[in-house]
């Protein structure tokens, strides 16, 4: 597990040797799993557990803004 980004109280993690499709896990009060390339080419929320709507929204904003950098990692 490698923390690749910290922003707005959230931690974005990529697990080493994780399965496809390319995705990240975002930790705050809970956890969200976000696919980096959804059907429309933008990140897509897979699931969220114990995160408020606001936290999920911030997580999605961060991942959308950093999508290219996250895909490169």
Biopython code that builds the backbone (N, CA, C, O; Angstrom):
import numpy as np
from Bio.PDB.StructureBuilder import StructureBuilder

atoms = [
    (1, "UNK", "N", (0.861, -1.166, 0.000)),
    (1, "UNK", "CA", (0.000, 0.000, 0.000)),
    (1, "UNK", "C", (0.906, 1.227, 0.000)),
    (1, "UNK", "O", (1.770, 1.385, 0.863)),
    (2, "UNK", "N", (0.688, 2.088, -0.985)),
    (2, "UNK", "CA", (1.500, 3.288, -1.126)),
    (2, "UNK", "C", (0.576, 4.506, -1.138)),
    (2, "UNK", "O", (-0.329, 4.599, -1.967)),
    (3, "UNK", "N", (0.808, 5.433, -0.218)),
    (3, "UNK", "CA", (0.061, 6.687, -0.225)),
    (3, "UNK", "C", (0.658, 7.557, -1.322)),
    (3, "UNK", "O", (1.843, 7.890, -1.282)),
    (4, "UNK", "N", (-0.162, 7.922, -2.299)),
    (4, "UNK", "CA", (0.330, 8.696, -3.440)),
    (4, "UNK", "C", (-0.091, 10.155, -3.381)),
    (4, "UNK", "O", (0.445, 10.985, -4.116)),
    (5, "UNK", "N", (-1.045, 10.478, -2.512)),
    (5, "UNK", "CA", (-1.541, 11.852, -2.443)),
    (5, "UNK", "C", (-2.271, 12.062, -1.123)),
    (5, "UNK", "O", (-2.961, 11.168, -0.631)),
    (6, "UNK", "N", (-2.112, 13.244, -0.564)),
    (6, "UNK", "CA", (-2.876, 13.677, 0.612)),
    (6, "UNK", "C", (-3.455, 15.045, 0.290)),
    (6, "UNK", "O", (-2.738, 15.946, -0.145)),
    (7, "UNK", "N", (-4.744, 15.191, 0.503)),
    (7, "UNK", "CA", (-5.402, 16.473, 0.231)),
    (7, "UNK", "C", (-6.712, 16.545, 0.997)),
    (7, "UNK", "O", (-7.447, 15.561, 1.081)),
    (8, "UNK", "N", (-6.997, 17.709, 1.552)),
    (8, "UNK", "CA", (-8.281, 17.984, 2.224)),
    (8, "UNK", "C", (-8.636, 16.928, 3.262)),
    (8, "UNK", "O", (-9.796, 16.534, 3.380)),
    (9, "UNK", "N", (-7.644, 16.472, 4.009)),
    (9, "UNK", "CA", (-7.889, 15.486, 5.058)),
    (9, "UNK", "C", (-8.099, 14.076, 4.550)),
    (9, "UNK", "O", (-8.497, 13.201, 5.319)),
    (10, "UNK", "N", (-7.844, 13.831, 3.274)),
    (10, "UNK", "CA", (-8.014, 12.508, 2.685)),
    (10, "UNK", "C", (-6.660, 11.972, 2.230)),
    (10, "UNK", "O", (-5.747, 12.732, 1.906)),
    (11, "UNK", "N", (-6.555, 10.649, 2.214)),
    (11, "UNK", "CA", (-5.329, 9.980, 1.790)),
    (11, "UNK", "C", (-5.671, 9.058, 0.625)),
    (11, "UNK", "O", (-6.544, 8.198, 0.750)),
    (12, "UNK", "N", (-4.987, 9.231, -0.509)),
    (12, "UNK", "CA", (-5.219, 8.430, -1.709)),
    (12, "UNK", "C", (-4.124, 7.371, -1.770)),
    (12, "UNK", "O", (-2.934, 7.679, -1.708)),
    (13, "UNK", "N", (-4.555, 6.117, -1.891)),
    (13, "UNK", "CA", (-3.652, 4.976, -1.807)),
    (13, "UNK", "C", (-3.785, 4.095, -3.045)),
    (13, "UNK", "O", (-4.879, 3.889, -3.570)),
    (14, "UNK", "N", (-2.638, 3.578, -3.499)),
    (14, "UNK", "CA", (-2.619, 2.549, -4.537)),
    (14, "UNK", "C", (-1.964, 1.326, -3.914)),
    (14, "UNK", "O", (-0.876, 1.423, -3.346)),
    (15, "UNK", "N", (-2.620, 0.175, -4.016)),
    (15, "UNK", "CA", (-2.049, -1.071, -3.513)),
    (15, "UNK", "C", (-1.111, -1.643, -4.572)),
    (15, "UNK", "O", (-1.476, -1.748, -5.743)),
    (16, "UNK", "N", (0.085, -2.006, -4.158)),
    (16, "UNK", "CA", (1.074, -2.585, -5.060)),
    (16, "UNK", "C", (0.553, -3.940, -5.562)),
    (16, "UNK", "O", (0.033, -4.739, -4.784)),
    (17, "UNK", "N", (0.699, -4.185, -6.864)),
    (17, "UNK", "CA", (0.262, -5.440, -7.496)),
    (17, "UNK", "C", (-1.232, -5.699, -7.334)),
    (17, "UNK", "O", (-1.649, -6.854, -7.240)),
    (18, "UNK", "N", (-2.035, -4.654, -7.300)),
    (18, "UNK", "CA", (-3.488, -4.794, -7.192)),
    (18, "UNK", "C", (-4.059, -5.184, -8.546)),
    (18, "UNK", "O", (-3.371, -5.097, -9.563)),
    (19, "UNK", "N", (-5.290, -5.606, -8.559)),
    (19, "UNK", "CA", (-5.962, -6.096, -9.759)),
    (19, "UNK", "C", (-6.432, -4.954, -10.651)),
    (19, "UNK", "O", (-6.505, -3.807, -10.211)),
    (20, "UNK", "N", (-6.747, -5.265, -11.890)),
    (20, "UNK", "CA", (-7.356, -4.331, -12.838)),
    (20, "UNK", "C", (-8.840, -4.239, -12.514)),
    (20, "UNK", "O", (-9.355, -5.150, -11.867)),
    (21, "UNK", "N", (-9.548, -3.214, -12.914)),
    (21, "UNK", "CA", (-9.091, -2.028, -13.621)),
    (21, "UNK", "C", (-8.339, -1.083, -12.678)),
    (21, "UNK", "O", (-8.391, -1.229, -11.457)),
    (22, "UNK", "N", (-7.642, -0.118, -13.272)),
    (22, "UNK", "CA", (-6.878, 0.851, -12.481)),
    (22, "UNK", "C", (-7.815, 1.591, -11.539)),
    (22, "UNK", "O", (-8.826, 2.147, -11.968)),
    (23, "UNK", "N", (-7.476, 1.596, -10.251)),
    (23, "UNK", "CA", (-8.323, 2.251, -9.255)),
    (23, "UNK", "C", (-7.472, 2.696, -8.074)),
    (23, "UNK", "O", (-6.319, 2.290, -7.928)),
    (24, "UNK", "N", (-8.066, 3.539, -7.237)),
    (24, "UNK", "CA", (-7.431, 3.988, -6.001)),
    (24, "UNK", "C", (-8.391, 3.770, -4.848)),
    (24, "UNK", "O", (-9.599, 3.624, -5.038)),
    (25, "UNK", "N", (-7.830, 3.751, -3.653)),
    (25, "UNK", "CA", (-8.612, 3.715, -2.427)),
    (25, "UNK", "C", (-8.373, 5.057, -1.742)),
    (25, "UNK", "O", (-7.235, 5.515, -1.644)),
    (26, "UNK", "N", (-9.437, 5.678, -1.273)),
    (26, "UNK", "CA", (-9.325, 6.974, -0.606)),
    (26, "UNK", "C", (-9.815, 6.798, 0.829)),
    (26, "UNK", "O", (-10.917, 6.305, 1.070)),
    (27, "UNK", "N", (-8.976, 7.211, 1.773)),
    (27, "UNK", "CA", (-9.286, 7.066, 3.194)),
    (27, "UNK", "C", (-9.502, 8.426, 3.837)),
    (27, "UNK", "O", (-8.733, 9.364, 3.624)),
    (28, "UNK", "N", (-10.552, 8.510, 4.619)),
    (28, "UNK", "CA", (-10.862, 9.671, 5.439)),
    (28, "UNK", "C", (-11.450, 9.115, 6.714)),
    (28, "UNK", "O", (-10.775, 8.376, 7.430)),
    (29, "UNK", "N", (-12.699, 9.452, 7.019)),
    (29, "UNK", "CA", (-13.381, 8.816, 8.143)),
    (29, "UNK", "C", (-13.749, 7.381, 7.807)),
    (29, "UNK", "O", (-13.943, 6.555, 8.698)),
    (30, "UNK", "N", (-13.841, 7.095, 6.531)),
    (30, "UNK", "CA", (-14.125, 5.757, 6.021)),
    (30, "UNK", "C", (-13.219, 5.490, 4.838)),
    (30, "UNK", "O", (-12.074, 5.942, 4.802)),
    (31, "UNK", "N", (-13.736, 4.755, 3.874)),
    (31, "UNK", "CA", (-12.944, 4.408, 2.696)),
    (31, "UNK", "C", (-13.826, 4.414, 1.456)),
    (31, "UNK", "O", (-15.000, 4.049, 1.515)),
    (32, "UNK", "N", (-13.250, 4.833, 0.337)),
    (32, "UNK", "CA", (-13.921, 4.759, -0.959)),
    (32, "UNK", "C", (-12.981, 4.118, -1.959)),
    (32, "UNK", "O", (-11.766, 4.298, -1.885)),
    (33, "UNK", "N", (-13.540, 3.374, -2.888)),
    (33, "UNK", "CA", (-12.775, 2.791, -3.985)),
    (33, "UNK", "C", (-13.256, 3.477, -5.256)),
    (33, "UNK", "O", (-14.451, 3.490, -5.551)),
    (34, "UNK", "N", (-12.309, 4.050, -6.011)),
    (34, "UNK", "CA", (-12.656, 4.834, -7.191)),
    (34, "UNK", "C", (-11.909, 4.300, -8.401)),
    (34, "UNK", "O", (-10.680, 4.236, -8.410)),
    (35, "UNK", "N", (-12.667, 3.917, -9.422)),
    (35, "UNK", "CA", (-12.118, 3.471, -10.700)),
    (35, "UNK", "C", (-11.552, 4.695, -11.404)),
    (35, "UNK", "O", (-12.241, 5.711, -11.501)),
    (36, "UNK", "N", (-10.314, 4.631, -11.899)),
    (36, "UNK", "CA", (-9.703, 5.793, -12.537)),
    (36, "UNK", "C", (-10.203, 6.034, -13.955)),
    (36, "UNK", "O", (-10.095, 7.153, -14.458)),
    (37, "UNK", "N", (-10.744, 5.021, -14.606)),
    (37, "UNK", "CA", (-11.269, 5.181, -15.966)),
    (37, "UNK", "C", (-12.656, 4.563, -16.043)),
    (37, "UNK", "O", (-12.803, 3.377, -16.340)),
    (38, "UNK", "N", (-13.666, 5.370, -15.776)),
    (38, "UNK", "CA", (-15.040, 4.914, -15.863)),
    (38, "UNK", "C", (-15.498, 4.834, -17.317)),
    (38, "UNK", "O", (-14.711, 5.073, -18.233)),
    (39, "UNK", "N", (-16.744, 4.506, -17.521)),
    (39, "UNK", "CA", (-17.312, 4.339, -18.863)),
    (39, "UNK", "C", (-17.170, 5.594, -19.725)),
    (39, "UNK", "O", (-16.999, 5.496, -20.940)),
    (40, "UNK", "N", (-17.238, 6.759, -19.109)),
    (40, "UNK", "CA", (-17.145, 8.018, -19.865)),
    (40, "UNK", "C", (-15.721, 8.580, -19.886)),
    (40, "UNK", "O", (-15.504, 9.706, -20.334)),
    (41, "UNK", "N", (-14.756, 7.800, -19.404)),
    (41, "UNK", "CA", (-13.366, 8.251, -19.390)),
    (41, "UNK", "C", (-12.972, 9.000, -18.134)),
    (41, "UNK", "O", (-11.794, 9.296, -17.932)),
    (42, "UNK", "N", (-13.940, 9.308, -17.290)),
    (42, "UNK", "CA", (-13.676, 10.000, -16.023)),
    (42, "UNK", "C", (-13.700, 9.001, -14.881)),
    (42, "UNK", "O", (-14.270, 7.919, -15.022)),
    (43, "UNK", "N", (-13.088, 9.344, -13.745)),
    (43, "UNK", "CA", (-13.158, 8.457, -12.585)),
    (43, "UNK", "C", (-14.607, 8.188, -12.175)),
    (43, "UNK", "O", (-15.492, 9.025, -12.356)),
    (44, "UNK", "N", (-14.819, 7.001, -11.622)),
    (44, "UNK", "CA", (-16.162, 6.535, -11.284)),
    (44, "UNK", "C", (-16.119, 5.877, -9.902)),
    (44, "UNK", "O", (-15.278, 5.014, -9.652)),
    (45, "UNK", "N", (-17.017, 6.280, -9.011)),
    (45, "UNK", "CA", (-17.083, 5.702, -7.675)),
    (45, "UNK", "C", (-17.543, 4.247, -7.774)),
    (45, "UNK", "O", (-18.584, 3.961, -8.365)),
    (46, "UNK", "N", (-16.769, 3.336, -7.197)),
    (46, "UNK", "CA", (-17.147, 1.928, -7.157)),
    (46, "UNK", "C", (-17.965, 1.665, -5.899)),
    (46, "UNK", "O", (-19.059, 1.106, -5.969)),
    (47, "UNK", "N", (-17.428, 2.072, -4.739)),
    (47, "UNK", "CA", (-18.162, 1.979, -3.479)),
    (47, "UNK", "C", (-17.553, 2.910, -2.444)),
    (47, "UNK", "O", (-16.407, 3.342, -2.569)),
    (48, "UNK", "N", (-18.328, 3.204, -1.437)),
    (48, "UNK", "CA", (-17.855, 4.006, -0.305)),
    (48, "UNK", "C", (-18.432, 3.399, 0.968)),
    (48, "UNK", "O", (-19.588, 2.977, 0.996)),
    (49, "UNK", "N", (-17.619, 3.358, 2.021)),
    (49, "UNK", "CA", (-18.034, 2.784, 3.291)),
    (49, "UNK", "C", (-17.669, 3.748, 4.419)),
    (49, "UNK", "O", (-16.504, 4.115, 4.573)),
    (50, "UNK", "N", (-18.660, 4.155, 5.203)),
    (50, "UNK", "CA", (-18.487, 5.043, 6.365)),
    (50, "UNK", "C", (-17.960, 6.432, 6.005)),
    (50, "UNK", "O", (-17.351, 7.092, 6.846)),
    (51, "UNK", "N", (-18.184, 6.883, 4.775)),
    (51, "UNK", "CA", (-17.798, 8.235, 4.372)),
    (51, "UNK", "C", (-19.057, 9.068, 4.190)),
    (51, "UNK", "O", (-20.060, 8.591, 3.660)),
    (52, "UNK", "N", (-18.993, 10.319, 4.633)),
    (52, "UNK", "CA", (-20.133, 11.215, 4.425)),
    (52, "UNK", "C", (-20.208, 11.586, 2.948)),
    (52, "UNK", "O", (-19.247, 11.396, 2.202)),
    (53, "UNK", "N", (-21.338, 12.106, 2.539)),
    (53, "UNK", "CA", (-21.481, 12.553, 1.143)),
    (53, "UNK", "C", (-20.440, 13.603, 0.789)),
    (53, "UNK", "O", (-19.889, 13.596, -0.312)),
    (54, "UNK", "N", (-20.174, 14.504, 1.726)),
    (54, "UNK", "CA", (-19.184, 15.552, 1.497)),
    (54, "UNK", "C", (-17.791, 14.984, 1.304)),
    (54, "UNK", "O", (-17.033, 15.449, 0.453)),
    (55, "UNK", "N", (-17.459, 13.978, 2.099)),
    (55, "UNK", "CA", (-16.153, 13.345, 1.975)),
    (55, "UNK", "C", (-16.030, 12.612, 0.634)),
    (55, "UNK", "O", (-14.988, 12.672, -0.019)),
    (56, "UNK", "N", (-17.086, 11.929, 0.238)),
    (56, "UNK", "CA", (-17.086, 11.243, -1.065)),
    (56, "UNK", "C", (-16.943, 12.270, -2.182)),
    (56, "UNK", "O", (-16.191, 12.057, -3.134)),
    (57, "UNK", "N", (-17.652, 13.367, -2.069)),
    (57, "UNK", "CA", (-17.563, 14.426, -3.088)),
    (57, "UNK", "C", (-16.132, 14.978, -3.176)),
    (57, "UNK", "O", (-15.609, 15.164, -4.274)),
    (58, "UNK", "N", (-15.502, 15.238, -2.028)),
    (58, "UNK", "CA", (-14.116, 15.717, -2.025)),
    (58, "UNK", "C", (-13.175, 14.681, -2.620)),
    (58, "UNK", "O", (-12.263, 15.022, -3.373)),
    (59, "UNK", "N", (-13.396, 13.414, -2.282)),
    (59, "UNK", "CA", (-12.563, 12.339, -2.825)),
    (59, "UNK", "C", (-12.664, 12.300, -4.345)),
    (59, "UNK", "O", (-11.653, 12.173, -5.037)),
    (60, "UNK", "N", (-13.885, 12.409, -4.862)),
    (60, "UNK", "CA", (-14.073, 12.386, -6.315)),
    (60, "UNK", "C", (-13.425, 13.601, -6.965)),
    (60, "UNK", "O", (-12.797, 13.473, -8.016)),
    (61, "UNK", "N", (-13.566, 14.771, -6.361)),
    (61, "UNK", "CA", (-12.952, 15.987, -6.914)),
    (61, "UNK", "C", (-11.434, 15.851, -6.987)),
    (61, "UNK", "O", (-10.818, 16.239, -7.980)),
    (62, "UNK", "N", (-10.838, 15.305, -5.940)),
    (62, "UNK", "CA", (-9.391, 15.120, -5.911)),
    (62, "UNK", "C", (-8.949, 14.144, -7.001)),
    (62, "UNK", "O", (-7.996, 14.412, -7.734)),
    (63, "UNK", "N", (-9.640, 13.025, -7.101)),
    (63, "UNK", "CA", (-9.254, 12.004, -8.076)),
    (63, "UNK", "C", (-9.471, 12.511, -9.503)),
    (63, "UNK", "O", (-8.643, 12.243, -10.374)),
    (64, "UNK", "N", (-10.549, 13.228, -9.762)),
    (64, "UNK", "CA", (-10.773, 13.799, -11.094)),
    (64, "UNK", "C", (-9.647, 14.768, -11.442)),
    (64, "UNK", "O", (-9.111, 14.722, -12.550)),
    (65, "UNK", "N", (-9.286, 15.640, -10.511)),
    (65, "UNK", "CA", (-8.248, 16.636, -10.763)),
    (65, "UNK", "C", (-6.874, 16.002, -10.975)),
    (65, "UNK", "O", (-6.046, 16.547, -11.705)),
    (66, "UNK", "N", (-6.632, 14.870, -10.350)),
    (66, "UNK", "CA", (-5.324, 14.215, -10.414)),
    (66, "UNK", "C", (-5.331, 12.934, -11.245)),
    (66, "UNK", "O", (-4.404, 12.130, -11.150)),
    (67, "UNK", "N", (-6.362, 12.740, -12.051)),
    (67, "UNK", "CA", (-6.542, 11.487, -12.798)),
    (67, "UNK", "C", (-5.308, 11.097, -13.618)),
    (67, "UNK", "O", (-4.861, 9.953, -13.540)),
    (68, "UNK", "N", (-4.761, 12.007, -14.387)),
    (68, "UNK", "CA", (-3.618, 11.693, -15.244)),
    (68, "UNK", "C", (-2.417, 11.260, -14.402)),
    (68, "UNK", "O", (-1.764, 10.264, -14.714)),
    (69, "UNK", "N", (-2.129, 12.001, -13.345)),
    (69, "UNK", "CA", (-0.998, 11.661, -12.473)),
    (69, "UNK", "C", (-1.211, 10.315, -11.787)),
    (69, "UNK", "O", (-0.273, 9.529, -11.654)),
    (70, "UNK", "N", (-2.443, 10.051, -11.353)),
    (70, "UNK", "CA", (-2.735, 8.782, -10.692)),
    (70, "UNK", "C", (-2.617, 7.607, -11.661)),
    (70, "UNK", "O", (-2.117, 6.546, -11.285)),
    (71, "UNK", "N", (-3.065, 7.780, -12.885)),
    (71, "UNK", "CA", (-2.932, 6.727, -13.897)),
    (71, "UNK", "C", (-1.459, 6.448, -14.200)),
    (71, "UNK", "O", (-1.085, 5.302, -14.448)),
    (72, "UNK", "N", (-0.642, 7.466, -14.181)),
    (72, "UNK", "CA", (0.789, 7.298, -14.452)),
    (72, "UNK", "C", (1.473, 6.488, -13.342)),
    (72, "UNK", "O", (2.468, 5.807, -13.592)),
    (73, "UNK", "N", (0.948, 6.561, -12.143)),
    (73, "UNK", "CA", (1.556, 5.830, -11.006)),
    (73, "UNK", "C", (1.199, 4.383, -11.082)),
    (73, "UNK", "O", (1.609, 3.601, -10.225)),
]
sb = StructureBuilder()
sb.init_structure("model")
sb.init_model(0)
sb.init_chain("A")
sb.init_seg("    ")
for serial, (resi, resn, name, xyz) in enumerate(atoms, 1):
    if name == "N":
        sb.init_residue(resn, " ", resi, " ")
    sb.init_atom(name, np.array(xyz, "f"), 0.0, 1.0, " ", f" {name:<3s}", serial, name[0])
structure = sb.get_structure()
